[in-house]
Amino acid sequence: MKTYVLAGGCFWCIDAVLRRLKGVSESVCGYAGGTAETASYYAVASGTTDHAEAVRVTFDESLLPADTLLDIFFLIHNPTTLNRQGADSGPQYRSAMFYADVAQQHEFIAATERASQHWDDPIVTQMSPLEVFYDAEPEHQDYFNNNPTNGYCSIVIEPKIVKARRAYADYFRE
């Protein structure tokens, strides 16, 4: 099993796609990359902690190759906008990858290079060592599945799921 911590805007969006992939055993919304000693949704939203909304995903590489997971990550968010994803703005919505070791750092660099071929603007995804990951509050876990009638889910998240499924159908659970 392998674990990555990735940030690409609202953690609900990234989490909703990752949970649908074969081989993903855990997807946890949380906060990473900040300077404050703790993190909570409202503190992170205030912009005072420097944390990004992130997802810690654990997966089986025999079912979901690491390169494929990272390519999907770059497909479902815009890595060329600094501190913004759609209408969500602020440093908590930045594109970021938090590596656990040098090997992961190299995997992330290679994925960024692959992704750069698909975007006209330069990729601004930040890469930094993972120091600590704080789990988000229970109401933020599996948000899409737990809130199917929420407008944000149907307008923002659902199109990302559709886009990823269309491009990587073989890696989606039925």
KADA-V706127 format. One record per residue. PHI is phi in degrees with one decimal (999 if undefined). Layout:
phi->PHI
phi->PHI
This chain:
phi->999
phi->-128.3
phi->-128.9
phi->-122.1
phi->-120.3
phi->-129.5
phi->-129.6
phi->-149.1
phi->92.2
phi->-59.6
phi->-65.8
phi->-60.2
phi->-67.3
phi->-61.9
phi->-58.2
phi->-61.1
phi->-72.6
phi->-60.6
phi->-61.4
phi->-91.7
phi->-88.3
phi->-59.5
phi->92.2
phi->-78.8
phi->-98.4
phi->-155.4
phi->-136.2
phi->-125.5
phi->-76.5
phi->-172.3
phi->-133.7
phi->-147.4
phi->79.3
phi->-99.8
phi->-106.0
phi->-75.8
phi->-77.7
phi->-140.5
phi->-148.0
phi->-142.8
phi->-55.5
phi->-72.5
phi->-66.5
phi->-65.2
phi->-62.5
phi->-71.6
phi->82.3
phi->-92.2
phi->-101.8
phi->68.8
phi->-76.3
phi->-103.7
phi->-68.9
phi->-137.0
phi->-128.2
phi->-98.4
phi->-114.8
phi->-114.4
phi->-147.7
phi->-98.6
phi->-64.5
phi->-73.0
phi->-105.6
phi->-139.7
phi->-58.5
phi->-56.7
phi->-59.1
phi->-66.4
phi->-58.7
phi->-67.9
phi->-65.4
phi->-64.7
phi->-54.0
phi->-73.0
phi->-76.2
phi->-93.8
phi->-143.5
phi->-96.3
phi->-82.1
phi->-104.1
phi->-108.7
phi->-80.2
phi->56.4
phi->-160.0
phi->-138.6
phi->58.3
phi->-80.2
phi->-82.2
phi->-132.3
phi->129.7
phi->-62.0
phi->-68.3
phi->-104.5
phi->-70.0
phi->-86.3
phi->-153.9
phi->-131.8
phi->-112.7
phi->-92.9
phi->-87.8
phi->-159.5
phi->-64.1
phi->-61.2
phi->-64.7
phi->-57.2
phi->-66.7
phi->-62.1
phi->-67.0
phi->-62.8
phi->-62.3
phi->-64.9
phi->-64.3
phi->-63.9
phi->-62.2
phi->-65.7
phi->-61.3
phi->-71.4
phi->-104.0
phi->-122.1
phi->-74.9
phi->-92.2
phi->-63.7
phi->-77.1
phi->-112.7
phi->-58.7
phi->-82.7
phi->-123.4
phi->-153.5
phi->-64.5
phi->-79.6
phi->-95.4
phi->-154.2
phi->-123.6
phi->-103.9
phi->-62.4
phi->-73.5
phi->-62.6
phi->-53.4
phi->-67.3
phi->-96.6
phi->-81.5
phi->51.1
phi->-58.8
phi->-58.9
phi->-68.6
phi->-85.9
phi->-135.3
phi->-64.3
phi->-96.3
phi->-67.6
phi->-58.6
phi->-58.9
phi->-62.7
phi->-76.6
phi->-85.8
phi->-104.7
phi->-79.6
phi->-53.7
phi->-61.4
phi->-68.7
phi->-63.6
phi->-61.3
phi->-60.3
phi->-68.0
phi->-63.1
phi->-62.6
phi->-82.9
phi->-133.2
phi->-52.9
phi->-63.6
phi->-99.7
phi->-92.5
phi->-69.7
phi->-65.6
